[in-house]
Amino acid sequence: MQWCRWMGNRKSNTRSQPTEMELDEDSCDFLFKIILIGDTSVGKTCVVHSFKSGLFLERQQNTIEVDFTVRTLDIDGKKVKMQVWDTAGQERFRTLTQGYYRNAHGAMIAYDLTRHSTFESLPHWIQEVEQCGAPSIVVIFIGNKCDLESERQVLFEDACTLAEQRGALAALETSAKMDHNIEEAFFLMAKELIVRSGGVVNQEPYSESPYPLLHSDSHTINLEESSENKPCGC
Ligand SMILES: Nc1nc2c(ncn2[C@@H]2O[C@H](COP(=O)(O)OP(=O)(O)OP(=O)(O)O)[C@@H](O)[C@H]2O)c(=O)[nH]1
């Protein structure tokens, strides 16, 4: 468990538009666009902020339309630029945010494991991805707020079952507050997208798991089918 800090202003590290450099494909080996979707207040912005800075953000405001963050990962010596689009979960922004699904390589669908209603919304979000996203889009489920174990309303097994039924790559439980499984979720997504783009990802020596970073509250699903070489067009 990592030390975490609280910050007051949620807008400090996210913007609604990327700069040209952040969109520049030449400055990296891979460039992937990831959308983060899910009901309001499940913790999407906190997850992105944790991924970007490792810090927890006790935020007050809801996201308006969309925020943009970029972080470049080093995976086996390759520069992998992850453009993360944090969408507003509020109903009134639905039509606007659907426009951001276009050209996304990956979708992280988040729910709050202390609110069952947000888990019940997953089929709706999956349907949106199917309707507005590319057919090859990689989906990961994120059950956020796993630090609130005593308030849990969603079983991890149920998330795994749904992920399996709906062809998602993985289900993970995360805590933006404790910086738990956040990095792992994005690395998992990045590695899968590299493989689908025809790249090669080295596995940890002596590990039987293709994704040794993952904790026991992560579950990868259809690795064999999803590891076919499918160009992602980036
Ligand atoms: N305990 C706990 N609280 C969290 C966690 N992640 C987020 N929160 C809290 O959940 C609330 C909502 O978080 P946000 O990141 O704003 O949620 P969101 O999904 O981006 O909401 P919208 O912008 O409306 O879509 C805030 O009060 C956060 O402090 C977590 O991992 N653990």
The ligand as an SDF file (V2000), in Angstrom:
LIG
                    3D

 32 34  0  0  0  0  0  0  0  0999 V2000
  -12.7180    5.8810   -0.6960 N   0  0  0  0  0  0  0  0  0  0  0  0
  -12.4800    6.1860   -1.9830 C   0  0  0  0  0  0  0  0  0  0  0  0
  -13.0570    7.2700   -2.5350 N   0  0  0  0  0  0  0  0  0  0  0  0
  -12.7910    7.5360   -3.8210 C   0  0  0  0  0  0  0  0  0  0  0  0
  -11.9410    6.7300   -4.6110 C   0  0  0  0  0  0  0  0  0  0  0  0
  -11.8910    7.2410   -5.8510 N   0  0  0  0  0  0  0  0  0  0  0  0
  -12.6670    8.3250   -5.8360 C   0  0  0  0  0  0  0  0  0  0  0  0
  -13.2120    8.5210   -4.6140 N   0  0  0  0  0  0  0  0  0  0  0  0
  -14.1480    9.5810   -4.2250 C   0  0  0  0  0  0  0  0  0  0  0  0
  -15.3170    9.4400   -5.0230 O   0  0  0  0  0  0  0  0  0  0  0  0
  -15.8520   10.7130   -5.3600 C   0  0  0  0  0  0  0  0  0  0  0  0
  -16.0650   10.8280   -6.8510 C   0  0  0  0  0  0  0  0  0  0  0  0
  -14.8160   10.7510   -7.5150 O   0  0  0  0  0  0  0  0  0  0  0  0
  -14.6010   11.3500   -8.9890 P   0  0  0  0  0  0  0  0  0  0  0  0
  -13.2560   10.9510   -9.4550 O   0  0  0  0  0  0  0  0  0  0  0  0
  -14.9290   12.7800   -8.9700 O   0  0  0  0  0  0  0  0  0  0  0  0
  -15.7490   10.5710   -9.8060 O   0  0  0  0  0  0  0  0  0  0  0  0
  -16.0700   10.6120  -11.3840 P   0  0  0  0  0  0  0  0  0  0  0  0
  -16.4260    9.2260  -11.7660 O   0  0  0  0  0  0  0  0  0  0  0  0
  -14.9500   11.2510  -12.1340 O   0  0  0  0  0  0  0  0  0  0  0  0
  -17.3650   11.5320  -11.4610 O   0  0  0  0  0  0  0  0  0  0  0  0
  -17.9460   12.3510  -12.7670 P   0  0  0  0  0  0  0  0  0  0  0  0
  -16.9230   13.3890  -13.1080 O   0  0  0  0  0  0  0  0  0  0  0  0
  -19.2370   12.9460  -12.3360 O   0  0  0  0  0  0  0  0  0  0  0  0
  -18.1530   11.3600  -13.8570 O   0  0  0  0  0  0  0  0  0  0  0  0
  -14.8980   11.7600   -4.7780 C   0  0  0  0  0  0  0  0  0  0  0  0
  -15.4260   12.2280   -3.5480 O   0  0  0  0  0  0  0  0  0  0  0  0
  -13.6170   11.0000   -4.5380 C   0  0  0  0  0  0  0  0  0  0  0  0
  -12.8840   11.5210   -3.4480 O   0  0  0  0  0  0  0  0  0  0  0  0
  -11.3230    5.5850   -3.9900 C   0  0  0  0  0  0  0  0  0  0  0  0
  -10.5760    4.8040   -4.5840 O   0  0  0  0  0  0  0  0  0  0  0  0
  -11.6460    5.3710   -2.6750 N   0  0  0  0  0  0  0  0  0  0  0  0
  1  2  1  0
  2  3  2  0
  2 32  1  0
  3  4  1  0
  4  5  2  0
  4  8  1  0
  5  6  1  0
  5 30  1  0
  6  7  2  0
  7  8  1  0
  8  9  1  0
  9 10  1  0
  9 28  1  0
 10 11  1  0
 11 12  1  0
 11 26  1  0
 12 13  1  0
 13 14  1  0
 14 15  2  0
 14 16  1  0
 14 17  1  0
 17 18  1  0
 18 19  2  0
 18 20  1  0
 18 21  1  0
 21 22  1  0
 22 23  2  0
 22 24  1  0
 22 25  1  0
 26 27  1  0
 26 28  1  0
 28 29  1  0
 30 31  2  0
 30 32  1  0
M  END
$$$$
